[in-house]
Amino acid sequence: MTGPTSPTVVLVSGPGTLVGVGPALRRARVRLIRLTSVVPRPVDPSTWMERLERPPLPDTVVVTSRVAVEAGVRPWRRRSRHRAPSLDFWAVGPGTAAALRRAGVRRVHRAALVGARHLARALSPGGPRRIVYFRSDLAGPRLARALRHRGHRVVEVVAYRVRPPPPLTAPARAELARADLLVVTSPSGLLDLRRRLGGPVFSRVSRATPLVVLGDRSRRTARALGFRRVSVAPSTTAQRFTRHLLRELRHARS
């Protein structure tokens, strides 16, 4: 059980992200406060399904979020008339990989390290691929450009759009202001947090609160927004992620 002096971690993320971290932190007597950073809205599959039915058929599927699994992979697998005999499914991290397995994908590949850059590198050996990349409207073309640069043919499917979350409540703003450690899982989450907190409060948080992010792109965004202490988690598996958070908490409170 946590007490009034327990360290506090505020996690700003999309729904269902890092679900295993909460129990692990509670066992370590750390309070976890979750704040929603985005509200996903699936795109009607009929608007993009036809593109994936045209030859040449894909041999590889790339997914960078669990929402993209629900909004893109599931309806595609359910409705597609043509499917390559053997599809390679690649996930950006363990949470997305677990979502693919729940969707019925038996074999899921991952890069050794979390992040789109590492995923692009891992896909390169073995010659050009025909890739379907399911993403959000905010994800942008960066990963697709990196894959094309390496010789792959990429069809991008915007499977869901991201809408702003509701305004922060007064208690949520107070938790952010006094957090011992802040975790934000995406660049868009960082930008949205600045918008919702407002300049002066966000500046105080960025100067005073250590931040943990999930990849190099988020780290660069955090630096550009003024965060002074930023670390990149080595993995999103609950055990390794929790160890990283506890280590950062010790540094923050020492």
Secondary structure by P-SEA (a helix, b strand, c coil): ccccccbbbbbbcccccccaaaaaaaaabbbbbbbbcbbbbbcccccccccccccccccbbbbccaaaaaacaaaaaacccccccbbbbbbccaaaaaaaaaacccbbbbcccccaaaaaaaaccccccbbbbbbcccccaaaaaaaaaabbbbbbbccbbbbbcccccaaaaaaaaaccbbbbccaaaaaaaaaaaccaaaaaaaacbbbbbccaaaaaaaaaacccbbbbbccccaaaaaaaaaaaaaaaac
